[in-house]
Amino acid sequence: MTLTATLGIADYIVFSLVLVGSMAIGVYYGCVGRLGGKKATAEDMLKGGGDMGVLPVAMSLVASFASAITMLGTPAEVFIYGTMYWDIALGYIVCTAISAHLYVPVFYNLKITSVFEYLEMRFGRTMRMCCTIAFITQMMLYTAIVEYAPSLALAAVTGLNVWVSVFALASVGTIYTTLGGIKGVIWSNVFQLIMMFAGVISVIVVGAINQGGFGNIWQQNYEGGRIEFLNFDANPFTRHTVWNMLFGGTTTWVAIYGVNQAQVQRCLTVKTLKTAQGALWVNLVGLCILLSLCCMAGMTVYAEYRFCDPIYDGRIFAMDQLMPLYVMERLGHLQGLPGLFIAALFSAALSTISSGLNALAAVTLQDIIIGRCYPNLAPERAGMVTQVLVLVYGVICCCLTFLAAQLGGILTAALAVFGMLGGPVLVVFTLGMFYPMCNEKGAVAAFFSSLTVVAWIAIGAQIYKPINTRIPSRDSSGCNSTNVTGALTSMITGGVELTDLTTALPEIEDNCVGACIYLYKLSYIHYATLALIIGTIVGVIVSYATGKQKAEELDPRLMCPIFDKMFPFLPESIRFPLRFGVDYSKTVESTLDEKQELRIMDKSDNGKKGQLLVDDERGAGDA
């Protein structure tokens, strides 16, 4: 790719200020917490004292997973396939309702630090460790993808070595997360989200001025067949439809907002459950605004390159470089604007990196070190261990970045990772909270069966890449024909995302493997949904076959009265049998005295595995 412009001094100043600003926030909260010689505890590092407000937590929720992947992948998605991806906002809405009112209340009322503590209470140690390992793998891969995305963008517009950029990004994110803990992460996320909005809006505004207004941009996208919102095709193998975005998007994002440690952990940093739920709803507004801005940016880029696809012209070799190319070619003459966009990319990446590292440290500390090795670890020592864990995971994720470079389109790759690994984890939490009859054997069977099937399809889709039909195909009529031919040859021989070529793969159902390989065409957005369907069926059947869990032995705090919450207007005579024997009147509210302690009953305690006991220590305290 030949660069048409380079970053100026103003661009580097803007870009550097974001890195310095993020680092300064982490240092500030790291130093404030140590005034008077006080050492940071694990509670400080992972929950921030539990006094955060709605707005900073909501902004942090938006920034955590709406990362550089969103800012690079979504515009490229709109450029290639049109605006159907915009419909994932439907999934956001349903996901927020489900997460805020069904899943998060269970975690909040238990006052736990790691969401996987719940699984030991409900199903035992085996299930807790399986899901902990799955989460650690998932977040390390996702963090590596996030580190690679903006580094690729920076390399595309400046020529700076991508691996140098990866190292710089990983270093900054790791250092300020280590120093500032969750409070530093949340407040840095606020600053970074503001930069993200500023970067995307600047691209749209300048692009609209160049194109004579956004109305003209919309018309050009309409004429190019890119405006599409109402594709009601029920075929799950179609990449994006209304149904895919609604059902697949909901399941994928519930796996993120409902049971993912990084997101739930933010909800545990506030004082009340209502505050946590409010933060999730405010987050929805920010998430939809950012999605809309990124889709509008994609439309702006299409209006500019509608007659010559840059990848066919040889100017870029991956569609994830589309936005950086546009910024440098069309906005590069405006001093500081390219730097602002790159700063926005790095802000988006840093927000996700810091959130992921803090969550990885929390899970490792609570579920492995304290949960298995050193249950009596002192609070100050636990805080020190947390900081070491952040550093270790920062190094590991940086090393894994080379794998991210092999995963093709970053938006698809990121959501596929969450569907493949996050889906089976969602299955287990869903069985635990909504299916009283499910036992440990059923949960284990559900986890491994869903993981096996979805991993098989996801990996197969990477090997036998399906052809995704565009409506219509991208235009190369305005390109130099020699460049187009050279670019196509380079992509075919170089292994660049073959799904962009009509010659990429023969129709796989004609191969001898037949119908099995046909499943590789399943839309990536359905991976989590498929995991939920398979896991639920297997989990319930195995539970009944091996002796279902007795509802009267379950602590009601481990369950969610879903029908009472969804249909409170129904008479008691109808809702009572829908509780399946769980007596929710015994539920202990979340206002327990601070000295009361939740502990997990060992399997030998009256044979009631997973039951919670409340040890009231107020008498001892009075003595």
Secondary structure by P-SEA (a helix, b strand, c coil): ccccccccaaaaaaaaaaaaaaaaaaaaaaaaaacccccccccccccccccccaaaaaaaaaacccccccccaaaaaaaccccccccaaaaaaaaaaaaacccaaaaaaacccccaaaaaacccaaaaaaaaaaaaaaaaaaaaaaaaaaaaaaaacccccaaaaaaaaaaaaaaaaacccaaaaaaaaaaaaaaaaaaaaaaaaaaaaaaccaaaaaaaaaaacccccccccccccccccccccaaaaaaaaaaaccccaaaaaaaaccccaaaaaaaaaaaaaaaaaaaaaaaaaaaaaaaaccccccccccccccccaaaaaaaaaccccccaaaaaaaaaaaaaaaaaaaaaaaaaaaaaacccccccccccccaaaaaaaaaaaaaaaaaaaaaaaaaaaacccaaaaaaaaaaacaaaaaaaaaaacccccccaaaaaaaaaaaaaaaaaaaaaaaabbbbbbcccccccccccaaaaaaaaaaaaaacccccccccccccccccccccccccccccccaaaaaaaaaaaaaaaaaaaaacccccccccccccccccccccccccccccccccccccccccccccccccbbbbbbccccccccbbbbbbbccccccc
